[in-house]
Amino acid sequence: MHSSKIMWLLLLVSHFTQAHQADGSLYSDDFLKQTKALRDRALDDDLAYRITESLTTEVGARLAGSPGDAKAVAWAQEKFKELGFDRVVIEPVKLTRWTRGEETAAVIAPYPHQLAVTALGRTLPTPESGLTGELIHFNTLAELEAAEPSEVKGKITFISNRMERHQDGSGYGKAVGARSKTAQVTAAKGGIAAIIRSIGTDDNRTPHTGAAQYDEAIASVPAGAVSNPDADLLVNMLKRDQPVVLNLKLTSHWDGEYTSHNVIGDMLGTSQKEQFIVIGCHLDSWDLGTGAIDDASGCGITMAAAKLINEHIGPLKKTIRVVLWANEEYGLSGAKAYHQAQKNNLTNHILGGESDFGAGEIYALGTRVAAESMPIINQMMTLLRPLGIKYSNNQSSSGADLIPLRQAGMAVFSLRQDGTDYFDYHHTANDTLDKIDPKALAQNVAAWVVVTAMAANTEHDFGFGLKE
Amino acid sequence: MHSSKIMWLLLLVSHFTQAHQADGSLYSDDFLKQTKALRDRALDDDLAYRITESLTTEVGARLAGSPGDAKAVAWAQEKFKELGFDRVVIEPVKLTRWTRGEETAAVIAPYPHQLAVTALGRTLPTPESGLTGELIHFNTLAELEAAEPSEVKGKITFISNRMERHQDGSGYGKAVGARSKTAQVTAAKGGIAAIIRSIGTDDNRTPHTGAAQYDEAIASVPAGAVSNPDADLLVNMLKRDQPVVLNLKLTSHWDGEYTSHNVIGDMLGTSQKEQFIVIGCHLDSWDLGTGAIDDASGCGITMAAAKLINEHIGPLKKTIRVVLWANEEYGLSGAKAYHQAQKNNLTNHILGGESDFGAGEIYALGTRVAAESMPIINQMMTLLRPLGIKYSNNQSSSGADLIPLRQAGMAVFSLRQDGTDYFDYHHTANDTLDKIDPKALAQNVAAWVVVTAMAANTEHDFGFGLKE
């Protein structure tokens, strides 16, 4: 480890020097003119929308391990070829399959109601006949964590905290702990099942699924999310100070080993063919909707950006690698498999970005690059500002699928999308094509064209080995 | 019939004279001051919201003939008593019960998808195992009506027209024919089932139910509505010019005779105790949501208005009758039963209004009254304008439950609500309490207080026997 760190440092020194030399005349006038023209052309181009429509219509739901997963992998190979990618490969990704079963919830007393419920990903099943228990209500996960086991024992816990709406989606991080942790915390205190208010900003009867923490060695219970209106109903009912009794049936379960695939399309570079600008999206989706904003739109944006660059500017110095990652949703399985497969080749991964925050307009660029790369970033910003994009900062973390590469030292960027409405639909049956504004999608492509082309058409390195 | 018409004419003459005499000094200053004060008080009052919350929480879904129906009748009697109504009666309403069963729809080819579907009210069941057929697509009901039977025979019809959004809900009338008629038109042409795009303005995976025309003597087929996103998906799929094959399972069915009840609460008048200002809502709801905007809010508004008048102004000259109508949704059963029961007493029904268009702010008053009643209407308008309400016209038709009384000759009014969002939620699982803005609901109560109090506190008749 120590010797490889030294090697990285040496690499860094050489790259920093290179960047410094290039400062002032980073790109040819011709290339800058072509990039600007393509940026503007992309604003009127519908390729990303057509790709997104194709994936959501011809495949639809594609939970890792489901029949849709294999269809999506076949679709992606076909689509890369149709778009003229130079090299299309699939990479096996082993995972343990989680399968959704039936999901129903009903208040039995004091006032019978059917509730809209969905199982949290990776949770355990109730008995086939369901289970029945009295609700115990907590306003927050912290309240549940602080509760006496004697209060919780034998009961169904209910956490009712509501996610806040913000452009940058920052309400998610504050609220999502309830989803991640309630099954294990409830089990530890002797509860028999857990429900939470959906981690979402909408008022639709479309509950939000999403992964819960799971570890075979740690006790857990069946856990589901009810929709926001159903959570409101329960809260109102609980105010009446009578026991609220729920029947819950969630037959989702772990279901054996499965091999999915990352699908990788390369537009090969010229002078640095084996140096990669890694962009992409995740190919899997939750199973309730057609995975349009999570994450078909990200696939449409990044596949279209690479295709448009190749078609209108031509091959650049470095290779543009578009990775459609497998099983982001309940395991980051594709990201881990890729990192493992590339472990002797990590330093060839020059700069990475993932589009995985819906289809809203991009309002900011964030980076995590060497200080010496800032002249290039500044040059990118010159072309991004006319799209309404400002520079954020150099502490970006990019998408979830890039975590292993970033932790290994790869430089990353993040084109930050307006997420004001993202959590209205995220992980619900409502994640469908109609939620995407084609104009906003095109603006995304224009921005990805700029960053990707400029990152690929330089021999500069963006600083491998940056500390977290 | 002829002699009773003459009697009505004589009555009209006497009432017109009365109105003319009262002109210029229609109400005492004290009463006007009290009404104004109560109007303003109502804007800060939450009684209507509390009633609406109570019905949607303690009863919830209450489709005519379902367990919720009987619970709602019991709830209503109790609530009227709690609010201090002078006379509470229930009136039997016989109906043939329609019951929703399972409902699933799936595209089998070319691209498998699960669809969000709901049965249209009063339609026939598919076999228990479902039925499978190729889709035939029509953009409008008119296109289906014009189709050759040979095109439709053996197929599942699909009408994809989309409802327009307007403040006054006028898009509904233009679009709803597809829902009303497709089952019978499809059957007449040899189709095996029918699906339509939901009659709704939203983009949620919450399909809109609602009644279809039904007559035992006319052939029909199972019929359902898919959500707007699902309809979009089908339209996109159909563009690919491959047969689209659907499996449809809708086990809803007619289910024998049932006796529901209108629930009637009277705040008794003084000098004209047996003359009625008839206000109200319908007590039943569709079964997918909790019937909050359709029509618990109407019950909250009108029950609260009568209660506030009685509490803060006291008994008025005429009786304020609040009718919670049974089975509006698939039969107008309560409206017909009341009309039948009151057939010798119709002329005592002086003026009627129903609140059945959600919970949006009121923006206009419409009427259907004798020309001689306009001074009173003008006086009402003086108190309504500060609420942002304008006068519409004298061709109002009021709510569906008043059709039999209006056709018999009763004068009516309509306090028109902003329906811009109404058809996002109407007849869906999304019709829940969170869709109601308490401030808008209070504005409704303020307006109903003004019209109801001023109509009840005069010996004027509003012109029974007006021609349609």
Interface residues (C-beta under 8 A of the other chain):
Chain A: E53 T56 T57 E58 V59 G60 A61 P67 Y111 P112 H113 Q114 A116 D203 N204 R205 T206 N228 P229 D232 L233 N236 M237 G289 T290 T428 A429 N430 T432 L433 D434 K435
Chain B: E53 T56 T57 E58 V59 G60 A61 P67 P110 Y111 P112 H113 Q114 A116 D203 N204 R205 T206 N228 P229 D232 L233 N236 M237 G289 T290 T428 A429 N430 T432 L433 D434 K435
